Amino acid sequence: MSKVRRETVADQGLSILRGRILDGDLRPGDPVTEEAMAREIGVSRPTMREVLTILVGEGLLTRHPSTRILQVTTLTAAEVREIYAARRVLEAAGVDAAPQAGAEQRARLEDTIREMEAAVADNDLYALVQADTRCHTETVALAQSRYLSALHNQLMAKLNLTLSQVESDQPSDNAELLRLHREYVRLMLDGDTEGAKDQLLARLASAEQDVLEGLQRQETAGRAQRRTLPAARTR
């Protein structure tokens, strides 16, 4: 008989720090040091070293090439393009597998739509983003490959870091987002694989463009701010 695995101190520390990164408490580019994080979370430095090693492996932390200090990962435009290219392959594979989906898999997809409906009704943007992500996660799960699912989860975690930094200057239409996802899931479950795939790829292309434009705005604002610093120092 297998035993229930007890959560270790390292597991708890990992959950806390990962949550702080994904929730935006720690932003892309923020330094993350072993000593400071161990003190803040209340674990030993060897335990925090283990946690940081795992987060580097997940891609949520990156070592700065010059200072060698760990920091929350910042994605470049090229990396964003690579992530969306990979998402197209992974999620399209899930759509292709949809006709063979079992009752439990179909139910999980429908659950994500109900979660989105509740989030829109409550005007809960955080819950809406989580449900949206789960819809895409459940799509990849249709391919029944834990390796593909693990890769997709890693890509989405890195992408969500950037999304928290590049909010669009256009108001979001949550009702339209819900409508599109509801249509997408219905196309899959009704067996219209090509229709579902076309809709998915169109949404991913639009989302990629929004993120890239957001990164460009962020870079432009950063350059403008740097140009004003010398003048500010002379005042």
C-alpha positions in Angstrom: 0.0 0.0 0.0 1.4 3.4 -1.0 1.8 6.1 1.7 0.5 9.6 1.6 3.5 11.9 0.8 3.9 14.6 3.5 4.7 18.1 2.3 8.2 19.0 3.2 9.4 22.5 4.3 11.0 22.8 0.8 7.7 22.0 -0.8 6.0 24.7 1.3 8.7 27.3 0.5 8.5 26.4 -3.2 4.7 26.9 -3.2 5.0 30.3 -1.4 7.7 31.7 -3.6 6.2 30.4 -6.8 2.9 31.9 -5.8 4.5 35.3 -5.2 6.1 35.2 -8.6 3.0 34.1 -10.5 0.7 36.5 -8.6 2.9 39.5 -9.5 4.2 40.3 -6.0 7.7 39.7 -7.5 7.9 41.3 -10.9 10.1 40.4 -14.0 13.6 41.7 -13.3 13.2 41.7 -9.5 16.3 40.3 -7.7 15.7 37.1 -5.7 18.5 36.3 -3.3 18.9 33.2 -1.2 19.5 35.0 2.1 16.6 37.5 1.7 14.1 34.9 0.6 15.1 32.5 3.3 14.5 35.2 5.9 11.2 36.4 4.5 9.7 33.0 4.1 11.2 31.6 7.3 13.2 28.6 6.0 16.9 27.7 6.2 19.3 28.9 3.5 20.0 25.3 2.2 16.2 24.8 1.9 15.9 28.1 0.0 18.8 27.1 -2.2 16.9 24.0 -3.2 13.7 26.0 -3.9 15.6 28.5 -6.1 17.2 25.7 -8.0 13.8 24.3 -8.8 12.4 27.7 -9.9 15.4 28.1 -12.2 14.6 24.8 -13.7 11.0 25.8 -14.2 12.2 29.0 -16.0 10.6 31.4 -13.5 14.1 32.6 -12.3 17.1 33.5 -14.5 20.6 34.3 -13.5 21.7 37.8 -14.8 24.5 37.3 -17.3 26.6 40.1 -15.8 25.9 40.2 -12.1 25.1 36.5 -11.8 22.2 37.5 -9.4 19.0 35.5 -9.7 16.0 37.5 -10.9 12.5 36.9 -11.9 12.6 36.0 -15.6 12.0 38.7 -18.2 11.0 37.5 -21.6 12.2 39.1 -24.8 10.1 39.6 -27.9 11.9 36.7 -29.6 11.2 34.4 -26.6 7.5 35.4 -26.7 7.4 34.4 -30.4 9.0 31.1 -29.6 6.5 30.4 -26.8 3.5 31.1 -29.1 5.0 28.9 -31.8 5.2 26.1 -29.3 1.7 26.7 -28.0 0.3 26.4 -31.5 1.9 23.0 -31.9 0.9 21.7 -28.4 -2.6 23.0 -28.4 -3.3 22.0 -32.0 -2.3 18.5 -31.0 -4.9 18.5 -28.2 -7.6 19.7 -30.6 -6.7 16.9 -33.0 -7.1 14.4 -30.2 -10.5 15.8 -29.1 -12.6 13.3 -31.1 -11.2 10.5 -28.9 -11.8 12.4 -25.6 -13.4 10.4 -22.9 -16.3 11.6 -20.7 -14.1 12.8 -18.0 -11.9 14.9 -20.3 -15.0 16.4 -22.0 -16.4 17.3 -18.5 -13.1 19.0 -17.5 -13.2 21.2 -20.6 -16.8 22.2 -19.9 -15.9 23.0 -16.3 -13.4 25.6 -17.5 -16.3 27.4 -19.3 -18.4 27.4 -16.2 -15.5 28.8 -14.3 -15.1 31.5 -16.9 -18.9 32.3 -16.7 -18.7 32.7 -13.0 -15.6 34.9 -13.2 -17.3 37.2 -15.8 -20.4 37.4 -13.6 -18.3 38.3 -10.6 -16.1 40.7 -12.6 -13.2 38.7 -11.2 -10.3 39.2 -13.6 -7.9 37.0 -11.8 -10.3 34.0 -11.8 -11.0 34.7 -15.4 -7.4 34.5 -16.4 -7.0 31.3 -14.4 -10.0 29.7 -16.0 -8.8 30.8 -19.5 -5.4 29.2 -18.8 -7.0 26.0 -17.6 -9.0 25.8 -20.8 -5.8 25.7 -22.8 -4.2 23.3 -20.3 -7.1 20.9 -20.7 -6.9 21.2 -24.4 -3.3 19.9 -24.3 -4.3 17.2 -21.8 -6.5 15.7 -24.6 -3.3 14.5 -26.2 -2.8 12.3 -23.1 1.0 13.0 -22.9 2.3 14.1 -19.5 5.4 15.4 -21.2 3.5 17.7 -23.5 1.4 18.9 -20.6 4.4 19.6 -18.5 6.1 21.6 -21.3 2.9 23.6 -21.9 2.5 24.3 -18.1 6.1 25.6 -18.1 5.5 27.8 -21.1 2.3 29.3 -19.7 4.0 30.1 -16.4 6.7 32.0 -18.1 4.2 33.7 -20.4 2.0 34.8 -17.5 5.0 36.6 -16.0 5.1 38.8 -19.0 1.3 39.2 -19.3 1.3 40.8 -15.8 3.7 43.5 -17.1 2.2 44.3 -20.5 -1.5 44.9 -19.8 -3.1 46.3 -22.9 -4.1 50.0 -22.9 -7.4 48.8 -24.5 -10.3 47.8 -22.1 -10.7 44.1 -22.1 -14.0 42.6 -23.4 -14.5 39.8 -20.9 -17.9 38.8 -22.4 -16.3 38.4 -25.8 -13.5 36.4 -24.4 -16.0 34.1 -22.8 -18.0 33.8 -26.0 -15.0 32.8 -28.0 -13.9 30.1 -25.5 -17.5 28.8 -25.3 -17.6 28.5 -29.1 -14.1 26.9 -29.1 -15.0 24.2 -26.6 -18.3 23.5 -28.3 -16.6 23.1 -31.7 -14.2 20.6 -30.2 -16.9 18.6 -28.4 -19.1 18.6 -31.5 -16.3 17.1 -33.5 -15.5 20.1 -35.7 -11.8 19.7 -35.3 -10.8 22.1 -38.2 -13.2 24.8 -37.0 -11.9 24.6 -33.4 -8.3 24.7 -34.7 -8.9 27.7 -36.9 -10.5 29.6 -34.1 -7.7 28.6 -31.7 -4.9 29.7 -34.0 -6.7 33.0 -34.7 -6.9 33.8 -31.0 -3.3 32.8 -30.4 -2.1 35.1 -33.2 -4.1 38.0 -31.8 -2.9 37.4 -28.3 0.7 37.1 -29.5 0.4 40.5 -31.3 -1.0 42.1 -28.1 1.9 40.9 -26.0 4.5 42.0 -28.5 2.9 45.4 -28.8 2.8 45.6 -25.0 6.5 44.7 -24.8 7.3 47.4 -27.4 5.4 50.0 -25.3 7.2 49.0 -22.2 10.6 49.2 -24.0 9.7 52.7 -25.4 8.7 53.9 -21.9 11.9 52.6 -20.4 14.0 54.4 -22.9 12.2 57.6 -22.3 12.6 57.3 -18.6 16.4 56.6 -19.0 16.8 59.7 -21.1 15.3 61.9 -18.4 17.5 60.6 -15.6 20.6 62.7 -16.3 18.5 65.9 -16.3 16.8 64.9 -13.1 20.2 64.5 -11.4 21.3 68.1 -12.2 18.3 69.7 -10.5 
